Amino acid sequence: MEDNSNKTDEMVFGEIIGMRDEIGEIQEAIADFEVGKKLNVAIIAGLFGGKTTLIKEIEKLNLSRATKITFSEIVRNKKEISLSGDTKRVVLLDNCHFLYVRKPGGFDIFYEFLDMISSQNRIFITTWNIYSWKYLKEVFELEKYFPVQIVVPAFSEEHLKQLIFNRYEEGEIIFNNGGESDEEPVAYITEYPIELSAIGKKISIPILKINIHYLKKYLLSEKKEKKEGKEKTAEHRVFERIHLESKGNPGVALRIWKLALDYPHIKLEDVGNFSYDIELEQEEAFVLNLILSYQGLKKSDIVDIIGSMLKTDEVLFQLLNQELVFEDENDSFRVRPEALHSVITYLEKLRLVW
């Protein structure tokens, strides 16, 4: 992801966060091609994982010698993958998981693609959804066509922090302590009843009380953190939770941040713990797997694959109703970022992804 801060050793290659080694490996493959060694490259990542950001950086670093093509939906005409005469020797192809249709007879474009990258005197740098890659690798031994395989790594907590803070000025976001300290005061006023026998009445007088239970818990927590050598600030706790919930996925982390932020304030208890109880029929799970593997499918694509408009409507209703997917501005159905890890876990249990 882009970083507008001062250059550090982490960003020797370009301006993106956390991918220095991966950029170096791709640039090395391009340099090898210039001296006669062709090693096509596959950049592989899950949904929201940063592969498009990475290939955009490669394009910036090779403007004079690279041609970039982006596929935004399933490719159905081989002209879309045909290269013109002025195509440069380094070809960048983003979203190659759109080069096949998962149905009988749906691989003609994919075969054309494999023939093209094998026969042309060009190096091909490609991006793939990890679940489409695994499927095609199993069926077609796709890895043989791409000796250099770059699996985009999960972000560290510090890199996620950089990614999010790059969108704001220094000190713009206010981190509130939140949690029990907001709900449990250290001291509070209570009313204490006293009976005045001389006049036969009861009165209440205000008394200051100390919240012993909270103080004891707070001090024990503080002592433990000091012993571990890490007194955690509200900011640290927020990013620790975001990293845990997102599993280092930058797109998911940004979504969790957006849902929690009450600009300019954010507090720990508003950083959601997203877990979905998914219950789907077999065909619904299959379509959910398609949406995950393609990263986004239009309704017409789903109808084409499963062969029924009525069934597609039923399936999409269930997926939308369980808030597992959403429809974007381009009429494509996509997995909700906050539901991503629940969806993956569910489909793994069904052995639809691996």
C-alpha positions in Angstrom: 0.0 0.0 0.0 1.2 3.5 -0.8 3.3 5.4 1.8 3.7 9.2 1.6 6.1 9.5 4.5 9.8 10.0 4.3 11.8 7.3 2.6 13.3 4.7 4.9 15.3 1.6 4.2 12.0 -0.3 4.2 11.1 1.5 0.9 14.2 1.3 -1.2 12.1 0.1 -4.0 9.3 2.6 -4.6 6.7 3.8 -2.1 4.7 0.8 -0.9 4.7 -0.6 2.5 5.9 -4.0 3.6 6.8 -5.6 0.2 10.4 -4.7 -0.3 11.6 -8.3 -0.8 8.8 -9.1 -3.2 9.5 -6.0 -5.4 13.2 -6.9 -5.4 12.4 -10.5 -6.6 10.2 -9.3 -9.4 12.7 -6.7 -10.5 15.4 -9.3 -10.5 13.3 -11.5 -12.8 12.8 -8.5 -15.2 16.6 -7.9 -15.1 17.3 -11.6 -15.9 14.9 -11.4 -18.9 16.9 -8.5 -20.3 20.0 -10.7 -20.4 18.1 -13.7 -22.0 16.6 -15.6 -19.1 12.8 -15.7 -19.2 11.1 -16.4 -15.9 7.4 -15.5 -15.9 6.1 -14.2 -12.6 2.9 -15.0 -10.7 1.9 -12.6 -7.9 -0.6 -14.5 -5.7 -2.8 -13.1 -2.9 -6.2 -13.5 -1.3 -9.0 -11.0 -1.6 -8.0 -7.5 -0.4 -4.4 -8.8 0.0 -2.5 -6.1 -2.0 -1.6 -7.8 -5.3 -2.9 -5.0 -7.5 -1.1 -2.4 -5.4 2.1 -4.5 -5.9 1.8 -4.8 -9.7 1.0 -1.0 -9.9 4.3 -0.4 -8.2 6.1 -2.7 -10.7 4.5 -0.7 -13.5 5.8 2.6 -12.0 9.3 1.2 -11.7 9.3 0.0 -15.4 7.3 2.7 -17.2 9.6 2.8 -20.2 9.6 -1.0 -20.8 6.2 -2.3 -19.6 2.7 -2.6 -20.9 -0.1 -3.2 -18.3 -3.5 -4.8 -19.0 -6.2 -5.1 -16.3 -9.0 -7.6 -16.5 -12.1 -6.4 -14.6 -14.5 -9.2 -15.4 -14.6 -12.7 -17.0 -12.9 -12.6 -20.4 -15.0 -14.1 -23.1 -13.3 -12.9 -26.3 -9.7 -13.8 -27.1 -9.2 -10.4 -28.6 -9.1 -9.1 -25.1 -5.8 -10.9 -24.5 -4.3 -10.3 -27.9 -1.2 -8.1 -27.8 -0.8 -5.2 -30.2 2.4 -4.5 -32.2 3.5 -1.8 -29.8 3.2 -4.0 -26.7 6.5 -3.7 -24.7 8.6 -6.6 -23.7 7.5 -6.6 -20.1 3.7 -7.4 -20.0 1.8 -6.8 -16.7 -1.5 -8.7 -16.5 -3.7 -7.9 -13.5 -6.5 -10.2 -12.3 -5.7 -13.3 -14.4 -8.3 -15.3 -12.5 -10.8 -13.8 -15.0 -9.3 -15.9 -17.8 -11.5 -18.9 -17.3 -15.1 -19.8 -16.6 -15.7 -22.6 -14.1 -17.9 -24.8 -16.3 -17.5 -27.3 -19.1 -16.1 -25.6 -22.2 -15.1 -22.5 -20.2 -11.4 -22.8 -20.6 -10.8 -21.8 -24.2 -9.5 -18.3 -23.3 -7.3 -19.8 -20.7 -5.7 -22.2 -23.2 -5.1 -19.2 -25.5 -3.5 -17.4 -22.6 -1.1 -20.3 -21.8 -0.1 -20.5 -25.5 0.6 -16.8 -25.6 2.8 -16.7 -22.6 4.7 -19.7 -23.8 5.3 -18.6 -27.3 6.1 -14.9 -27.1 9.5 -13.3 -26.5 8.2 -11.3 -23.6 8.2 -11.7 -19.8 4.7 -11.8 -18.2 4.1 -10.5 -14.7 0.7 -11.6 -13.6 -1.6 -11.4 -10.5 -3.9 -14.2 -9.3 -6.5 -14.7 -6.6 -5.0 -17.4 -4.4 -8.0 -19.7 -4.5 -8.2 -19.5 -8.3 -4.5 -20.1 -8.5 -4.7 -23.2 -6.3 -7.6 -24.6 -8.4 -5.8 -24.0 -11.7 -2.5 -25.3 -10.3 -4.3 -28.5 -9.3 -6.0 -29.0 -12.7 -3.5 -27.5 -15.2 -0.2 -27.5 -13.3 -0.2 -23.7 -13.7 3.0 -23.3 -11.7 5.1 -24.7 -14.6 4.3 -21.6 -16.6 5.4 -19.3 -13.8 8.8 -20.2 -12.3 8.8 -17.1 -10.0 5.8 -17.2 -7.6 5.3 -14.3 -5.2 2.9 -14.9 -2.4 2.0 -11.5 -1.0 2.7 -11.7 2.8 0.3 -10.6 5.5 1.1 -7.2 6.9 2.7 -6.8 10.3 0.9 -4.7 13.0 3.4 -1.8 12.3 2.8 -1.9 8.6 -1.0 -1.8 9.1 -0.5 1.2 11.4 1.6 2.9 8.6 -1.1 2.1 6.1 -3.9 3.7 8.1 -2.0 6.7 9.4 -0.9 7.7 5.9 -4.5 8.9 5.4 -4.3 11.4 8.2 -2.3 14.3 9.5 -0.1 13.8 12.6 -2.2 13.9 15.7 -5.5 14.0 13.7 -6.9 10.8 15.2 -7.7 10.7 18.9 -7.5 7.3 20.6 -9.8 7.0 23.6 -9.0 4.6 26.4 -12.5 3.1 26.3 -13.2 -0.2 28.0 -13.9 -0.5 31.7 -12.1 2.8 32.5 -15.0 4.6 30.7 -17.7 2.6 32.5 -16.2 2.1 36.0 -15.1 5.3 37.8 -12.3 5.1 40.3 -14.4 7.0 42.8 -18.1 7.8 42.9 -20.7 9.4 45.2 -23.4 7.2 46.9 -26.2 8.0 49.2 -26.0 6.6 52.8 -29.2 6.5 54.8 -29.3 7.7 58.4 -32.2 7.4 60.8 -32.7 10.4 63.1 -34.6 9.0 66.0 -35.1 12.3 67.6 -37.4 13.5 64.8 -38.4 10.1 63.6 -37.1 10.6 60.0 -34.6 9.1 57.7 -32.2 11.2 55.7 -29.5 10.5 53.2 -26.0 11.9 53.2 -23.6 11.8 50.2 -20.5 9.7 50.8 -17.4 9.3 48.6 -16.7 5.6 47.8 -13.6 4.1 46.1 -14.1 1.5 43.4 -11.9 -1.1 45.0 -12.7 -3.9 42.5 -11.8 -1.8 39.5 -8.6 -0.3 41.1 -7.4 -3.8 42.1 -8.0 -5.1 38.5 -6.4 -2.0 36.9 -3.3 -2.1 39.1 -2.8 -5.9 38.5 -3.1 -5.3 34.8 -0.7 -2.4 35.0 1.8 -4.5 37.0 1.6 -7.4 34.5 2.2 -5.1 31.5 5.2 -3.4 33.3 6.6 -6.8 34.1 6.4 -7.7 30.4 8.0 -4.4 29.6 5.1 -3.1 27.5 2.8 -0.5 28.9 0.1 -0.5 26.2 -1.4 2.8 25.1 -4.9 3.1 23.7 -3.4 3.5 20.3 -1.4 0.3 20.6 -4.4 -1.7 21.8 -6.5 -0.5 18.9 -3.9 -1.6 16.3 -3.2 -4.8 18.1 -6.9 -5.7 17.8 -7.1 -4.6 14.2 -4.1 -6.8 13.3 -5.6 -9.7 15.2 -9.1 -9.4 13.5 -7.7 -8.7 10.0 -5.0 -11.4 10.2 -2.7 -8.9 8.5 -4.9 -8.4 5.5 -4.6 -4.7 4.6 -8.0 -4.4 2.9 -9.8 -6.0 5.8 -7.9 -3.9 8.3 -9.0 -0.7 6.5 -12.6 -1.8 6.6 -12.4 -2.7 10.3 -10.9 0.7 11.0 -13.6 2.5 9.0 -16.4 0.7 10.9 -14.8 1.6 14.3 -13.9 5.2 13.6 -16.1 7.9 15.0 -14.0 10.6 13.4 -11.8 11.9 14.9 -12.2 9.4 17.8 -11.6 5.7 18.0 -11.7 3.4 21.0 -10.9 -0.3 21.5 -14.4 -1.5 22.2 -15.6 -0.2 18.9 -13.1 -2.3 17.0 -15.4 -5.2 16.0 -15.0 -8.9 16.6 -16.4 -10.3 13.4 -17.6 -13.8 13.4 -20.4 -15.1 11.2 -22.6 -18.2 11.8 -22.9 -19.4 8.2 -25.6 -21.8 7.2 -25.8 -22.5 3.4 -27.1 -25.1 1.0 -24.6 -26.8 -1.2 -25.3 -24.6 -4.3 -25.2 -21.4 -2.1 -21.8 -22.5 -0.8 -20.6 -23.2 -4.4 -21.6 -19.7 -5.5 -20.0 -18.1 -2.5 -16.8 -20.0 -3.4 -17.1 -18.6 -6.9 -17.4 -15.0 -5.7 -14.4 -15.5 -3.4 -12.3 -17.0 -6.1 -13.1 -14.4 -8.8 -13.1 -11.6 -6.2 -16.3 -10.3 -7.9 -19.0 -11.7 -10.2 -21.9 -10.1 -11.9 -25.3 -11.8 -11.7 -25.1 -12.7 -15.4 -21.8 -14.6 -14.8 -23.4 -16.6 -12.0 -26.4 -17.5 -14.1 -24.0 -18.6 -16.9 -22.1 -20.9 -14.5 -24.9 -22.5 -12.6 -27.4 -22.4 -15.5 -30.5 -20.9 -13.8 -31.7 -17.3 -13.3 -34.3 -18.4 -10.7 -31.7 -20.4 -8.7 -29.2 -17.5 -8.9 -31.8 -15.1 -7.4 -32.5 -17.5 -4.6 -28.8 -18.0 -3.9 -27.9 -14.3 -3.9 -30.8 -13.6 -1.6 -29.4 -16.0 1.0 -25.9 -14.6 0.7 -27.1 -11.0 0.9 -29.4 -11.8 3.8 -26.6 -13.4 5.8 -24.5 -10.3 5.0 -21.7 -12.4 3.5 -21.6 -10.5 0.2 -22.5 -7.0 -1.1 -23.2 -5.6 -4.6 -20.8 -2.9 -5.6 -21.2 0.1 -7.9 -20.3 -2.0 -10.9 -23.1 -4.5 -10.2 -20.6 -7.2 -9.1 -21.2 -9.3 -6.0 -18.2 -9.4 -3.6 -17.4 -10.9 -0.2 -17.8 -8.3 2.6 -14.3 -7.6 4.0 -15.4 -8.0 7.6 -16.9 -11.5 6.7 -13.9 -12.7 4.7 -12.2 -14.9 7.3 -15.5 -16.5 8.4 -16.3 -17.2 4.7 -12.8 -18.8 4.2 -13.1 -20.9 7.3 -16.5 -22.1 6.3 -15.5 -23.0 2.7 -12.4 -24.8 4.0 -14.5 -27.0 6.2 -16.5 -27.9 3.1 -13.3 -28.5 1.2 -14.4 -26.0 -1.5 -11.2 -24.1 -1.0 -7.9 -25.2 0.4 
